[in-house]
């Protein structure tokens, strides 16, 4: 069942009851997804076989938190799931990947959305909390660098320029510092906050160019948020803005912001698109997206197992991925996820 998913500045998905609070102050209140009328599903590209035998009716909670990038995927899947299990309350929070793992490893959530793989420090945190989990690849994203539509001078960026602009030791204040032919006007940077997996990914890209750079710029010209809508709003309203976030928030707002082509390893300037992300030509800013699931919750809470099973089924992530704005993972990924789920459930 597909519906058009629109990303507005005050809400992500229509027909959902959504309360979003800027993560600059505190994590957004979780989205609780109500039941929705059923619609025909699109034809899937893969046909994984469900492994969870559905009771006639399930109830209870499924608690999800984490990445703002993965958030719209999980919300879209949860909306569809509500049509077949209306008594299951799926709440989806938005604390950033790092913030989500803190809650997950403390046993506060069943599922953690992540725009990067779990860090070794977070593995240790979960181990200390007695949390055993399963990692599932769900899709691919192209981290998108954006400017205001009025910017007519920045036509591409190299990876070295990305590092020079966003690295913590950056001395670039004005566009003319990047290129003398550019305007001598201050750049306003819009960057995800420290709990964001998107920020972590860009930090890794910068570190590969500038050894020892372990963070991004934090000066007075930089605004931080883990809510991508806040970043989107800033870039939309400032002619000299420069920022980055997940592709989905760009593709649904192309009239408000402009993507900057990135020069890849072959020396070709490439825009993020479904095919360039999938085939790897949009490098090095293509990245995997994950969900992490508490194994105990899978075994002891049938509604969690049912939701995760649905996530990888024909009407789950693969049915909504394109409309949300991300790319499907390699063929066979969802089948592997179903097999791993089956193992955890002892089937």
C-alpha positions as CSV (number, residue, x, y, z in Angstrom):
1,X,0.0,0.0,0.0
2,X,1.6,3.2,-1.1
3,X,0.7,6.8,-0.5
4,X,2.6,9.9,-1.6
5,X,4.9,10.9,1.3
6,X,5.5,14.7,1.4
7,X,8.1,16.3,3.7
8,X,6.9,19.7,5.0
9,X,8.7,21.8,7.5
10,X,6.2,21.0,10.2
11,X,5.5,17.4,9.4
12,X,6.8,14.4,7.5
13,X,3.9,12.1,6.6
14,X,0.3,13.0,6.0
15,X,-2.5,11.1,7.8
16,X,-0.2,10.6,10.8
17,X,-0.4,12.2,14.1
18,X,3.0,13.7,14.4
19,X,4.6,16.0,17.0
20,X,8.0,17.1,16.0
21,X,10.1,19.1,18.4
22,X,13.5,20.4,17.3
23,X,16.2,18.2,18.6
24,X,18.3,21.2,19.3
25,X,16.3,21.4,22.5
26,X,15.2,17.9,23.1
27,X,14.4,14.7,21.0
28,X,11.2,14.9,19.1
29,X,8.1,13.2,20.6
30,X,7.6,9.8,19.0
31,X,5.1,9.4,16.2
32,X,2.3,7.0,17.0
33,X,0.9,5.6,13.8
34,X,-2.9,5.0,13.6
35,X,-4.7,2.5,11.4
36,X,-5.2,3.5,7.8
37,X,-7.5,2.3,5.0
38,X,-6.0,-0.5,3.0
39,X,-4.8,0.1,-0.6
40,X,-3.4,-2.3,-3.2
41,X,0.4,-2.8,-2.8
42,X,2.7,-2.2,-5.7
43,X,4.5,-5.2,-7.2
44,X,7.7,-5.9,-5.2
45,X,11.1,-6.4,-6.7
46,X,11.8,-9.1,-4.2
47,X,9.5,-11.7,-2.7
48,X,10.8,-12.7,0.7
49,X,8.6,-15.2,2.5
50,X,7.2,-14.1,5.9
51,X,8.3,-16.2,8.8
52,X,6.0,-14.9,11.6
53,X,2.7,-16.6,11.9
54,X,0.2,-13.8,12.5
55,X,-2.4,-14.2,15.2
56,X,-5.8,-12.9,14.2
57,X,-5.2,-9.7,16.2
58,X,-2.0,-8.4,17.9
59,X,-1.8,-5.6,20.4
60,X,0.8,-3.8,22.5
61,X,3.6,-1.4,21.7
62,X,6.6,-1.3,19.4
63,X,9.0,1.4,20.4
64,X,11.4,2.8,17.8
65,X,13.9,5.7,18.0
66,X,17.0,7.0,16.3
67,X,18.1,8.3,12.9
68,X,16.3,11.2,11.3
69,X,17.3,9.8,8.0
70,X,15.7,6.4,8.6
71,X,12.8,7.9,10.4
72,X,10.6,8.5,7.3
73,X,11.1,4.9,6.1
74,X,10.1,3.4,9.5
75,X,7.1,5.8,9.8
76,X,5.9,4.9,6.2
77,X,6.2,1.1,7.0
78,X,4.4,1.7,10.4
79,X,1.6,3.4,8.6
80,X,1.0,0.5,6.3
81,X,1.4,-2.0,9.2
82,X,-1.3,-0.2,11.1
83,X,-3.8,-1.1,8.4
84,X,-3.4,-4.9,9.2
85,X,-2.7,-4.6,12.9
86,X,-4.6,-1.6,14.1
87,X,-4.3,-2.5,17.8
88,X,-0.5,-2.4,17.7
89,X,0.9,1.0,18.7
90,X,4.1,1.8,16.8
91,X,5.8,4.9,18.1
92,X,8.7,6.3,16.1
93,X,11.0,8.8,17.8
94,X,13.7,11.0,16.3
95,X,16.8,11.4,18.5
96,X,19.5,10.9,15.9
97,X,21.5,7.7,15.4
98,X,23.7,8.2,18.5
99,X,20.8,9.3,20.7
100,X,18.8,6.3,19.5
101,X,21.6,3.9,20.4
102,X,21.8,5.4,23.9
103,X,18.1,4.6,24.5
104,X,18.4,1.2,22.7
105,X,21.4,0.0,24.8
106,X,19.5,1.1,27.9
107,X,16.6,-1.1,27.0
108,X,14.2,1.7,26.4
109,X,13.4,0.9,22.8
110,X,12.7,-2.2,20.7
111,X,14.2,-0.9,17.5
112,X,16.9,1.6,16.7
113,X,17.0,3.4,13.4
114,X,20.5,4.1,12.2
115,X,22.2,5.9,9.3
116,X,25.5,4.3,10.1
117,X,26.8,1.0,11.6
118,X,26.9,0.8,15.4
119,X,30.2,2.0,16.9
120,X,32.4,-0.1,19.1
121,X,31.6,2.1,22.0
122,X,27.9,1.5,21.5
123,X,28.5,-2.2,21.2
124,X,30.1,-2.0,24.6
125,X,27.3,0.0,25.9
126,X,24.7,-2.5,24.8
127,X,26.8,-5.3,26.2
128,X,27.0,-3.6,29.6
129,X,23.2,-3.2,29.5
130,X,22.7,-6.8,28.6
131,X,21.2,-6.0,25.3
132,X,21.6,-8.5,22.5
133,X,20.5,-7.3,19.1
134,X,20.3,-8.1,15.4
135,X,21.5,-5.7,12.6
136,X,19.5,-5.4,9.4
137,X,20.5,-3.5,6.3
138,X,17.3,-1.8,5.0
139,X,18.3,0.6,2.2
140,X,20.8,3.0,0.7
141,X,21.0,6.8,1.0
142,X,23.0,9.5,-0.8
143,X,24.1,12.1,1.7
144,X,23.2,15.3,-0.1
145,X,25.1,18.6,0.0
146,X,22.7,21.5,-0.6
147,X,22.7,25.3,-1.2
148,X,19.9,27.8,-1.6
149,X,18.4,28.0,-5.1
150,X,19.8,31.5,-5.5
151,X,23.3,30.2,-5.3
152,X,24.4,30.3,-9.0
153,X,28.2,30.0,-8.4
154,X,28.7,26.7,-6.7
155,X,28.4,24.1,-9.5
156,X,30.3,21.2,-7.9
157,X,32.5,20.2,-4.9
158,X,35.5,17.9,-4.6
159,X,36.0,15.8,-1.6
160,X,39.0,18.0,-0.6
161,X,36.7,21.0,-0.8
162,X,34.1,19.3,1.4
163,X,36.8,18.6,4.0
164,X,38.0,22.2,3.8
165,X,34.5,23.6,4.3
166,X,33.2,21.3,7.0
167,X,36.2,20.1,8.9
168,X,36.7,21.4,12.5
169,X,39.9,23.2,11.6
170,X,38.3,25.0,8.6
171,X,39.3,28.6,8.1
172,X,36.8,29.2,5.3
173,X,34.4,32.0,6.3
174,X,33.3,33.4,3.0
175,X,32.6,31.9,-0.4
176,X,35.7,33.8,-1.8
177,X,37.9,31.8,0.7
178,X,36.9,28.7,-1.3
179,X,37.4,30.3,-4.7
180,X,38.4,33.9,-5.4
181,X,35.8,34.1,-8.1
182,X,33.0,33.4,-5.6
183,X,31.2,36.2,-3.7
184,X,32.9,37.7,-0.7
185,X,30.0,36.9,1.5
186,X,29.8,34.9,4.7
187,X,28.7,31.2,4.4
188,X,26.0,30.0,6.8
189,X,26.5,26.4,7.6
190,X,23.7,24.0,8.6
191,X,25.0,20.8,10.0
192,X,23.4,17.8,11.9
193,X,24.1,17.8,15.6
194,X,26.6,15.4,17.5
195,X,24.0,12.6,18.0
196,X,23.4,12.4,14.2
197,X,24.7,9.5,12.2
198,X,24.6,11.7,9.1
199,X,27.1,14.0,10.9
200,X,29.3,11.0,11.8
201,X,29.3,9.9,8.2
202,X,30.5,13.3,6.9
203,X,33.1,13.3,9.7
204,X,34.5,10.0,8.4
205,X,34.7,11.5,4.9
206,X,36.5,14.5,6.1
207,X,38.9,12.4,8.2
208,X,40.0,10.4,5.2
209,X,41.1,13.7,3.6
210,X,42.4,15.6,6.6
211,X,44.1,13.1,9.0
212,X,43.3,13.9,12.6
213,X,40.1,15.7,11.9
214,X,37.7,14.0,14.2
215,X,34.8,16.5,14.1
216,X,33.1,19.1,12.0
217,X,33.2,22.9,12.4
218,X,31.5,24.5,15.4
219,X,32.0,28.2,14.9
220,X,29.5,31.0,15.1
221,X,28.5,30.6,11.5
222,X,27.2,27.1,12.0
223,X,23.7,26.0,13.1
224,X,23.2,22.5,14.4
225,X,20.1,20.2,14.6
226,X,19.3,16.5,14.5
227,X,15.9,17.5,12.9
228,X,16.6,17.6,9.1
229,X,13.6,19.9,8.7
230,X,15.3,22.6,10.7
231,X,18.4,22.3,8.5
232,X,16.1,22.3,5.4
233,X,14.4,25.5,6.6
234,X,17.7,27.2,7.2
235,X,19.0,26.5,3.7
236,X,15.7,27.5,2.2
237,X,15.7,30.9,3.9
238,X,19.4,31.9,3.5
239,X,21.0,32.7,0.2
240,X,24.5,32.0,1.4
241,X,23.6,28.7,3.2
242,X,25.4,25.4,2.8
243,X,24.4,22.2,4.5
244,X,23.8,18.5,4.1
245,X,21.4,15.7,5.1
246,X,19.7,12.6,3.7
247,X,18.5,12.4,0.1
248,X,14.9,12.0,1.0
249,X,14.6,15.5,2.5
250,X,16.1,16.9,-0.7
251,X,14.1,15.0,-3.2
252,X,10.8,16.1,-1.6
253,X,11.9,19.7,-1.5
254,X,13.7,20.4,-4.8
255,X,11.9,23.7,-5.2
256,X,13.4,24.9,-2.0
257,X,17.0,23.8,-2.1
258,X,19.6,22.8,-4.7
259,X,21.8,19.8,-4.6
260,X,25.5,20.2,-5.3
261,X,27.2,17.6,-7.6
262,X,30.1,15.8,-5.9
263,X,33.3,14.9,-7.8
264,X,33.7,11.1,-7.4
265,X,36.7,8.9,-7.4
266,X,36.7,8.9,-11.2
267,X,36.8,12.7,-11.4
268,X,33.2,13.0,-12.5
269,X,30.8,15.4,-10.8
270,X,27.7,13.4,-9.9
271,X,24.3,14.3,-8.4
272,X,22.6,12.0,-5.9
273,X,19.9,10.0,-7.6
274,X,18.4,6.6,-7.1
275,X,20.6,5.0,-9.7
276,X,23.8,6.8,-8.8
277,X,23.4,5.8,-5.2
278,X,22.6,2.2,-6.1
279,X,25.4,1.7,-8.5
280,X,28.0,3.5,-6.3
281,X,28.9,6.3,-8.7
282,X,27.7,8.8,-6.2
283,X,30.8,8.3,-4.0
284,X,32.0,8.8,-1.4
285,X,28.6,10.0,-0.1
286,X,26.5,6.9,-0.7
287,X,25.9,5.0,2.6
288,X,23.9,2.1,4.0
289,X,20.9,2.5,6.3
290,X,20.0,0.0,9.1
291,X,17.6,-0.9,11.8
292,X,18.9,-2.7,15.0
293,X,16.4,-4.9,16.8
294,X,16.5,-6.1,20.4
295,X,16.5,-9.9,20.2
296,X,14.7,-10.3,23.5
297,X,11.9,-8.1,22.2
298,X,11.7,-10.2,19.1
299,X,11.2,-13.3,21.1
300,X,9.0,-12.0,23.9
301,X,6.9,-9.4,22.1
302,X,5.0,-10.9,19.1
303,X,4.0,-7.5,17.9
304,X,7.7,-6.6,17.5
305,X,8.5,-9.8,15.6
306,X,5.4,-9.1,13.4
307,X,6.4,-5.5,12.6
308,X,10.0,-6.5,11.8
309,X,8.7,-9.3,9.6
310,X,6.4,-6.9,7.8
311,X,9.3,-4.4,7.4
312,X,11.0,-6.9,5.1
313,X,7.9,-8.2,3.4
314,X,6.4,-7.2,0.1
315,X,4.4,-4.3,1.5
316,X,7.1,-3.1,3.9
317,X,10.3,-1.1,3.2
318,X,10.7,-2.3,-0.4
319,X,7.2,-1.0,-1.3
320,X,7.7,2.5,0.3
321,X,11.5,3.0,-0.3
322,X,11.3,4.8,-3.6
323,X,8.4,7.1,-2.7
324,X,10.1,8.0,0.6
325,X,13.2,8.9,-1.4
326,X,15.8,6.2,-0.8
327,X,17.3,3.3,-2.7
328,X,16.7,-0.4,-2.2
329,X,19.6,-2.5,-0.9
330,X,21.3,-5.1,-3.1
331,X,19.0,-7.9,-4.4
332,X,18.5,-10.7,-1.8
333,X,19.1,-8.4,1.2
334,X,15.5,-8.7,2.5
335,X,15.6,-12.5,2.1
336,X,18.8,-12.5,4.2
337,X,17.1,-10.4,6.8
338,X,14.1,-12.8,6.9
339,X,16.5,-15.7,7.4
340,X,18.3,-13.9,10.2
341,X,14.9,-13.1,11.8
342,X,13.9,-16.7,11.5
343,X,17.1,-17.8,13.3
344,X,16.5,-15.4,16.2
345,X,12.9,-16.7,16.5
346,X,14.2,-20.3,16.5
347,X,12.3,-21.2,13.4
